[in-house]
Amino acid sequence: MTQLPEDAFTLWFNCNKDQKKDGHYWASAEVPVEELRKMFEWAKTAERVQNQKGDDCVKLRANLMPRQSKAGNDYLLMAMSDQKPRAAESSNDDAPF
């Protein structure tokens, strides 16, 4: 299995269901200043891409994981970090084709 580099930074968010709009969520986070510093340092040298508006951007990734609070409320836990390149698919030299 391919080992990916460690995350340059990680930001954690609790995504809660909006009680007024079906299918909508809102998020809140207490982000450590140290993680923001890591993100800023990473962004200075990260690969740049252009969005549809032509803005200079960096790519992030996020993972949403279902959770339940101690009070029994369902929510999504989101972890956001720097985007890693896809792991190269392993090739098998013994493949018959």
C-alpha positions in Angstrom: 0.0 0.0 0.0 1.3 3.4 -0.9 2.2 5.7 2.0 0.9 9.3 1.5 2.7 12.2 3.1 1.4 13.5 6.4 -1.3 16.3 6.3 0.3 19.8 6.1 -2.6 20.9 8.3 -6.1 19.7 9.4 -9.2 21.7 10.2 -12.1 20.1 11.9 -15.7 21.2 11.6 -19.0 20.0 13.0 -21.7 20.2 10.3 -25.2 20.3 11.8 -28.6 19.9 10.1 -30.4 23.2 9.5 -33.7 22.9 11.3 -35.5 25.3 8.9 -34.1 24.1 5.5 -34.4 20.5 4.6 -31.2 19.0 3.3 -29.1 22.0 4.4 -26.3 22.0 7.0 -24.3 24.7 8.8 -20.8 24.3 10.2 -18.9 25.6 13.1 -15.3 25.1 14.2 -12.8 26.2 16.8 -9.6 26.3 14.7 -6.3 26.3 16.5 -4.1 29.2 15.4 -1.2 26.8 15.0 -3.2 24.9 12.3 -3.9 28.2 10.5 -0.2 29.0 10.6 0.5 25.6 9.1 -2.1 26.2 6.4 -0.6 29.6 5.6 2.9 28.2 5.3 1.6 25.4 3.1 -0.3 27.7 0.8 2.8 29.9 0.1 4.4 27.0 -1.8 1.4 24.8 -2.8 0.6 24.1 -6.4 -1.7 26.8 -7.9 -4.8 26.2 -10.0 -7.3 28.6 -11.5 -11.0 28.4 -10.6 -13.8 29.2 -13.1 -13.5 32.9 -12.3 -9.7 32.9 -13.0 -8.8 33.3 -9.3 -5.5 31.9 -8.1 -6.4 28.9 -5.8 -5.0 25.9 -4.0 -6.7 22.6 -3.8 -8.1 21.3 -0.5 -9.8 18.0 0.4 -12.5 17.3 2.9 -13.9 14.1 4.4 -17.4 14.0 5.9 -18.1 11.4 8.5 -21.5 10.7 10.2 -21.4 11.0 13.9 -23.9 11.2 16.8 -23.6 13.7 19.7 -23.8 12.6 23.4 -27.3 14.1 23.3 -28.3 11.8 20.4 -28.2 14.3 17.6 -26.9 13.3 14.2 -24.3 15.5 12.6 -21.4 15.3 10.2 -17.7 15.7 11.2 -15.7 17.3 8.5 -11.9 17.1 8.3 -10.3 19.5 5.8 -6.7 19.3 4.7 -4.3 19.7 1.8 -5.1 17.6 -1.2 -2.8 14.7 -1.9 -2.1 13.2 -5.3 -4.0 10.0 -6.0 -2.1 6.9 -5.0 -0.7 5.3 -8.2 -2.6 2.1 -9.0 -0.3 -0.8 -8.4 0.7 -2.7 -11.5 0.9 -6.4 -11.5 3.7 -7.7 -13.9 2.2 -11.2 -13.8 -1.2 -10.0 -15.3 -2.1 -12.2 -18.3 -3.1 -9.2 -20.5 
